[in-house]
Amino acid sequence: MEANQFEDNAGLYVAALRLTQGSQRQRLQFRYNVLRRNAVVGASPTLNERTRAYAVLVMSSSNVLVDRNWLDNPDSRYEVTTHTRAFNGPFSGLPR
């Protein structure tokens, strides 16, 4: 996925990237995208969620490559989170 704009969204996430974990044939590149002015706070803004990941960008597979994206979401508690323990990057985004 390249050169998309995800702006002014609200919910539990804006983009959730997931493929079959460990697949040698699947690969997703998420790059040159703009994610800004999105509001993601999760189900309970005061509790630290342990079972679900609430963020603007959720990565759930180690065969997802996230590179050179613009993230600017001041109304979101988290901008990026992952469900996988084996994250192989690369990841690059513009920090706040």
HELIX and SHEET records of a PDB file:
SHEET    1   A 4 GLN A   5  GLU A   7  0                                        
SHEET    2   A 4 VAL A  34  ARG A  36  1                                        
SHEET    3   A 4 VAL A  64  ASP A  72  1                                        
SHEET    4   A 4 LEU A  28  ARG A  31  1                                        
SHEET    1   B 4 GLN A   5  GLU A   7  0                                        
SHEET    2   B 4 VAL A  34  ARG A  36  1                                        
SHEET    3   B 4 VAL A  64  ASP A  72  1                                        
SHEET    4   B 4 PHE A  91  GLY A  93  1                                        
SHEET    1   C 3 TYR A  13  LEU A  17  0                                        
SHEET    2   C 3 ALA A  55  MET A  59  1                                        
SHEET    3   C 3 VAL A  80  THR A  82  1                                        
END                                                                             
